[in-house]
Amino acid sequence: DDETIFTAGDVITIDVTADDTDGQVTAVNIFDGATQIGTASKVGDTTYRLNVPTSLSNVGLLELTARATDDRGNISISSLSTVTVATGDVPTVVIISPVDLASFTAGDVIAIDVTAADIDGQVTAVNIFDGATGSLVGQANPTGVVGQYQLNYATSLAQAGQILNIEAQATDNSGNVAISEPTQVIVTANAVPQVEVTSPVSGSELLLGDPLLIQINASD
């Protein structure tokens, strides 16, 4: 299951379902990020399995995907599944601000506040990610208050209308990684300025040579 925690030394059983409606599946390969870690064996009509033994060298976050290839060379990639290989207790991490579905205007700076702790060691890094893309948003820095971290994230005008899926990842001194529950942030467009010509009124008539006074109200 996604975000399952294993202890170093455990065997991770990866089960995959793969099928091809106009041919046959010829291979199901398992990747951690861009690195292939093995080929799953067929254990059923459409079921494949790979058992991955872990060690201390695997401590951290595994980003698992399955890639199925058919007899025509077509390749399909599964959705991402993340698991943690830990030694000792994993850290805890929670986004406390902004609250879920908070709204900001494009161009605003969002203060992302996080609490993180580790009961059998210390937190060495707190990073903020876009959960939808997996891309790093930035590193949250200690605020001076024990267990509290903050990242000030400047939104851009290009993000207007988007929903950001923010996740915090805390790493401890043993290399264990924990992921917070995601927080969604809504980025709205800036309001356009309002402008109105108040004088002269539409349809007004002036004599040749009369001064023309133009009055305008504008607000933003």
LUMNUKE-73168 format. One record per residue (C-alpha): residue number from 1; residue in one letter; x, y negated, z. Coordinates in steps of 0.02 Angstrom, whole numbers. Layout:
BEGIN
(numi NUM "A" (X Y Z))
...
//
This chain:
BEGIN
(numi 1 "D" (0 0 0))
(numi 2 "D" (53 -179 -30))
(numi 3 "E" (158 -258 111))
(numi 4 "T" (181 -90 202))
(numi 5 "I" (329 -85 322))
(numi 6 "F" (449 63 322))
(numi 7 "T" (596 98 437))
(numi 8 "A" (768 123 359))
(numi 9 "G" (786 311 336))
(numi 10 "D" (604 337 290))
(numi 11 "V" (555 412 122))
(numi 12 "I" (439 298 25))
(numi 13 "T" (313 397 -79))
(numi 14 "I" (260 297 -231))
(numi 15 "D" (103 363 -317))
(numi 16 "V" (54 295 -487))
(numi 17 "T" (-96 323 -599))
(numi 18 "A" (-58 310 -786))
(numi 19 "D" (-159 361 -939))
(numi 20 "D" (-165 328 -1126))
(numi 21 "T" (-330 334 -1220))
(numi 22 "D" (-256 359 -1395))
(numi 23 "G" (-102 463 -1357))
(numi 24 "Q" (-3 519 -1207))
(numi 25 "V" (106 443 -1072))
(numi 26 "T" (286 497 -1098))
(numi 27 "A" (370 412 -949))
(numi 28 "V" (329 316 -790))
(numi 29 "N" (478 220 -723))
(numi 30 "I" (483 130 -555))
(numi 31 "F" (571 -36 -536))
(numi 32 "D" (625 -144 -389))
(numi 33 "G" (622 -315 -470))
(numi 34 "A" (721 -293 -631))
(numi 35 "T" (814 -138 -570))
(numi 36 "Q" (752 37 -611))
(numi 37 "I" (756 146 -456))
(numi 38 "G" (688 307 -531))
(numi 39 "T" (568 400 -644))
(numi 40 "A" (406 465 -570))
(numi 41 "S" (362 649 -599))
(numi 42 "K" (191 702 -660))
(numi 43 "V" (92 785 -519))
(numi 44 "G" (-83 779 -595))
(numi 45 "D" (-174 741 -757))
(numi 46 "T" (-147 554 -737))
(numi 47 "T" (-48 548 -575))
(numi 48 "Y" (140 522 -555))
(numi 49 "R" (248 519 -399))
(numi 50 "L" (421 461 -348))
(numi 51 "N" (494 489 -175))
(numi 52 "V" (622 356 -132))
(numi 53 "P" (736 388 18))
(numi 54 "T" (790 230 108))
(numi 55 "S" (945 183 206))
(numi 56 "L" (1017 30 292))
(numi 57 "S" (1071 -34 120))
(numi 58 "N" (886 -50 74))
(numi 59 "V" (839 -161 222))
(numi 60 "G" (736 -308 158))
(numi 61 "L" (596 -332 34))
(numi 62 "L" (564 -214 -111))
(numi 63 "E" (461 -283 -256))
(numi 64 "L" (395 -127 -341))
(numi 65 "T" (317 -110 -513))
(numi 66 "A" (280 42 -621))
(numi 67 "R" (310 40 -810))
(numi 68 "A" (218 170 -913))
(numi 69 "T" (276 211 -1090))
(numi 70 "D" (169 305 -1216))
(numi 71 "D" (213 412 -1368))
(numi 72 "R" (210 258 -1480))
(numi 73 "G" (333 162 -1374))
(numi 74 "N" (201 47 -1299))
(numi 75 "I" (240 -10 -1122))
(numi 76 "S" (120 -64 -985))
(numi 77 "I" (176 -140 -820))
(numi 78 "S" (79 -125 -658))
(numi 79 "S" (43 -266 -538))
(numi 80 "L" (177 -304 -408))
(numi 81 "S" (177 -212 -242))
(numi 82 "T" (291 -271 -103))
(numi 83 "V" (353 -162 40))
(numi 84 "T" (476 -199 179))
(numi 85 "V" (616 -84 236))
(numi 86 "A" (659 -131 414))
(numi 87 "T" (780 -86 551))
(numi 88 "G" (713 -132 722))
(numi 89 "D" (567 -252 740))
(numi 90 "V" (519 -362 593))
(numi 91 "P" (496 -548 623))
(numi 92 "T" (325 -630 635))
(numi 93 "V" (281 -778 525))
(numi 94 "V" (123 -884 510))
(numi 95 "I" (81 -1040 408))
(numi 96 "I" (-5 -1159 530))
(numi 97 "S" (-23 -1308 412))
(numi 98 "P" (-99 -1344 290))
(numi 99 "V" (-257 -1248 330))
(numi 100 "D" (-329 -1133 198))
(numi 101 "L" (-415 -1225 54))
(numi 102 "A" (-349 -1395 109))
(numi 103 "S" (-358 -1524 -31))
(numi 104 "F" (-220 -1643 -85))
(numi 105 "T" (-206 -1769 -225))
(numi 106 "A" (-78 -1736 -361))
(numi 107 "G" (80 -1831 -312))
(numi 108 "D" (53 -1807 -126))
(numi 109 "V" (187 -1731 -14))
(numi 110 "I" (121 -1576 75))
(numi 111 "A" (198 -1541 246))
(numi 112 "I" (205 -1350 259))
(numi 113 "D" (224 -1303 443))
(numi 114 "V" (270 -1125 490))
(numi 115 "T" (300 -1031 652))
(numi 116 "A" (420 -884 648))
(numi 117 "A" (498 -775 783))
(numi 118 "D" (593 -611 806))
(numi 119 "I" (584 -516 970))
(numi 120 "D" (744 -414 949))
(numi 121 "G" (854 -541 860))
(numi 122 "Q" (838 -708 776))
(numi 123 "V" (757 -782 622))
(numi 124 "T" (892 -832 497))
(numi 125 "A" (785 -903 357))
(numi 126 "V" (607 -956 319))
(numi 127 "N" (568 -976 134))
(numi 128 "I" (409 -1035 52))
(numi 129 "F" (347 -948 -105))
(numi 130 "D" (209 -969 -231))
(numi 131 "G" (117 -806 -200))
(numi 132 "A" (38 -808 -374))
(numi 133 "T" (203 -814 -469))
(numi 134 "G" (329 -755 -339))
(numi 135 "S" (434 -910 -371))
(numi 136 "L" (527 -996 -230))
(numi 137 "V" (451 -1163 -181))
(numi 138 "G" (586 -1208 -55))
(numi 139 "Q" (665 -1169 112))
(numi 140 "A" (580 -1225 272))
(numi 141 "N" (701 -1301 397))
(numi 142 "P" (695 -1293 588))
(numi 143 "T" (604 -1442 662))
(numi 144 "G" (699 -1442 827))
(numi 145 "V" (556 -1354 915))
(numi 146 "V" (592 -1170 946))
(numi 147 "G" (508 -1059 817))
(numi 148 "Q" (442 -1202 710))
(numi 149 "Y" (495 -1237 530))
(numi 150 "Q" (440 -1364 401))
(numi 151 "L" (453 -1394 214))
(numi 152 "N" (394 -1557 136))
(numi 153 "Y" (335 -1509 -38))
(numi 154 "A" (306 -1647 -166))
(numi 155 "T" (167 -1605 -288))
(numi 156 "S" (173 -1670 -466))
(numi 157 "L" (39 -1749 -576))
(numi 158 "A" (52 -1595 -688))
(numi 159 "Q" (-17 -1488 -545))
(numi 160 "A" (-184 -1580 -544))
(numi 161 "G" (-326 -1454 -547))
(numi 162 "Q" (-219 -1310 -486))
(numi 163 "I" (-238 -1199 -334))
(numi 164 "L" (-72 -1159 -250))
(numi 165 "N" (-53 -993 -159))
(numi 166 "I" (76 -1025 -24))
(numi 167 "E" (164 -884 69))
(numi 168 "A" (303 -894 198))
(numi 169 "Q" (440 -762 210))
(numi 170 "A" (542 -746 369))
(numi 171 "T" (708 -652 371))
(numi 172 "D" (795 -597 531))
(numi 173 "N" (978 -561 570))
(numi 174 "S" (952 -376 529))
(numi 175 "G" (889 -417 355))
(numi 176 "N" (709 -375 396))
(numi 177 "V" (581 -478 300))
(numi 178 "A" (402 -522 348))
(numi 179 "I" (273 -609 239))
(numi 180 "S" (136 -722 306))
(numi 181 "E" (-46 -718 255))
(numi 182 "P" (-67 -829 101))
(numi 183 "T" (-138 -1004 113))
(numi 184 "Q" (-226 -1083 -35))
(numi 185 "V" (-203 -1269 -67))
(numi 186 "I" (-308 -1366 -193))
(numi 187 "V" (-222 -1504 -293))
(numi 188 "T" (-345 -1630 -363))
(numi 189 "A" (-321 -1762 -497))
(numi 190 "N" (-289 -1943 -452))
(numi 191 "A" (-443 -2053 -465))
(numi 192 "V" (-436 -2166 -618))
(numi 193 "P" (-443 -2355 -590))
(numi 194 "Q" (-610 -2442 -614))
(numi 195 "V" (-621 -2600 -721))
(numi 196 "E" (-770 -2709 -770))
(numi 197 "V" (-787 -2874 -865))
(numi 198 "T" (-906 -2982 -762))
(numi 199 "S" (-895 -3142 -865))
(numi 200 "P" (-946 -3184 -997))
(numi 201 "V" (-1097 -3071 -994))
(numi 202 "S" (-1136 -2970 -1148))
(numi 203 "G" (-1225 -3075 -1281))
(numi 204 "S" (-1164 -3244 -1216))
(numi 205 "E" (-1145 -3386 -1342))
(numi 206 "L" (-1013 -3523 -1340))
(numi 207 "L" (-995 -3682 -1442))
(numi 208 "L" (-842 -3700 -1548))
(numi 209 "G" (-707 -3779 -1441))
(numi 210 "D" (-782 -3728 -1274))
(numi 211 "P" (-659 -3641 -1155))
(numi 212 "L" (-685 -3454 -1136))
(numi 213 "L" (-675 -3396 -955))
(numi 214 "I" (-650 -3210 -937))
(numi 215 "Q" (-675 -3133 -765))
(numi 216 "I" (-634 -2952 -726))
(numi 217 "N" (-657 -2840 -573))
(numi 218 "A" (-532 -2699 -554))
(numi 219 "S" (-508 -2573 -414))
(numi 220 "D" (-423 -2408 -381))
//
